């Protein structure tokens, strides 16, 4: 049996079944890599063929009229497959700090409408109280006890329905961002700036847990609790070789140009 492999539009092979299983066992190939051999009507991931196991045990196969992939070179050993992946990875260009910052600004701006939601629930009297509170807060030092008291009064002024609407908006925005990140490794901001999140080792798309929950949600919470310390520390790491922020290192990801 002669098996062909492909990853990110880079084809290699053919390999014997024994070579494939050896590379699976040593994780030189991934379950997400595409594979094709005679008897298959289309390319499938190795994970589909092995049913998630690190060994491929096909139960017989018959010839089909589906043509074999075009072979542009002689049969390649394991090292050839690895070298093709290495060449592909060397061609990846890291996203600039500027493009990452711009993407972050775009994503943050998407949260701003939540601040305007309470105004839709205020009557004339509450609107007047809001203006008075804002005027007093502007004339009060931020760190004073009076400022804290005014902030508490402001929160109490916002109706329960407004708080509920704010929460709905935030949840919907998180779901939208999670959808885009799961689909392409890009938040809305990253999509507009044409950069994306990938695995730091092999440049493949990463799971939603790593790309969204660890990189975004966890660090949103930390930023609220420790701003601006965590933000400064986080982006100071981006000055390193792979331009990985602290949340990139935590999730084992990096950001590259699309």
C-alpha positions, 0 to 999 in steps of 0.5 A, spaced: 500 500 500 502 506 497 500 512 502 500 520 500 500 525 505 499 532 505 499 538 510 497 546 508 497 544 501 504 541 501 504 533 499 509 528 500 510 521 499 508 515 497 509 511 504 508 504 506 503 503 511 509 501 516 512 508 515 506 511 516 505 507 523 512 509 525 511 516 523 504 516 527 508 513 533 513 518 533 508 524 532 512 526 526 506 526 522 499 528 525 492 526 526 490 532 522 494 531 516 491 529 510 492 522 507 490 518 501 491 511 498 488 507 492 481 505 494 479 512 497 475 516 493 477 523 497 483 525 501 481 524 509 485 526 515 489 520 518 485 521 525 479 519 520 482 513 518 485 511 524 479 513 528 483 517 533 489 512 534 496 512 533 496 506 528 493 505 521 490 498 520 486 498 514 481 492 513 482 491 505 481 496 500 480 495 492 482 500 486 477 505 484 478 510 478 480 516 482 487 518 480 493 518 484 496 524 486 501 527 481 508 525 484 513 530 482 519 527 485 521 520 487 519 516 493 521 520 500 523 517 506 521 520 513 526 525 513 523 528 506 517 529 509 519 533 515 524 537 511 518 539 507 514 541 513 520 545 516 521 549 509 513 551 510 514 553 517 520 557 515 516 561 510 511 563 515 512 571 517 510 573 524 505 578 525 508 585 527 507 588 534 503 594 530 498 589 527 497 586 533 496 592 537 491 595 532 487 588 532 487 589 539 484 596 539 479 593 534 476 588 538 476 592 544 472 597 541 467 592 539 465 592 547 464 600 547 457 599 545 455 596 552 457 602 555 451 606 552 446 600 553 444 603 560 442 610 557 436 607 553 433 605 560 433 612 563 427 616 564 428 624 564 429 624 572 434 618 572 438 622 566 438 628 570 441 624 576 446 621 571 449 628 569 449 630 576 453 624 578 458 625 572 459 632 574 461 630 581 465 625 579 469 629 574 471 634 580 473 629 585 479 625 585 479 618 582 482 615 588 478 618 594 473 615 598 468 620 595 469 618 588 468 610 590 461 613 593 459 616 587 461 610 583 457 606 587 451 611 586 452 610 579 451 603 579 445 603 583 442 608 578 442 603 572 436 599 572 436 591 573 434 591 565 440 595 563 444 590 567 441 584 564 442 587 557 449 589 558 450 581 560 446 579 554 451 583 549 457 581 552 455 574 552 453 575 544 460 578 543 464 573 546 460 567 542 461 571 535 469 572 537 469 564 539 466 562 532 471 566 528 477 564 532 474 557 532 473 557 524 480 561 522 484 562 528 482 570 527 478 574 532 474 580 528 480 585 529 485 579 527 481 578 521 481 585 519 488 586 520 490 579 516 493 576 522 491 569 525 493 565 531 497 558 530 500 553 534 507 555 536 511 549 533 507 547 527 503 553 525 497 549 525 490 552 527 489 550 535 483 548 539 478 553 541 480 552 548 487 554 547 486 560 542 480 563 546 479 560 553 486 561 555 488 566 550 482 571 551 477 569 556 482 568 562 487 574 560 480 578 560 479 576 567 486 577 569 486 584 566 480 586 570 483 584 576 490 586 575 490 592 570 495 595 568 500 590 571 498 584 567 497 588 561 504 591 561 507 584 563 503 580 558 506 585 552 513 585 554 514 578 552 512 580 545 519 583 544 522 576 544 524 571 538 517 569 536 513 575 539 509 571 543 505 575 549 505 572 556 498 569 553 501 566 547 506 562 551 501 560 556 497 557 550 503 555 546 501 559 540 503 565 536 500 570 531 502 570 524 501 574 518 495 571 514 
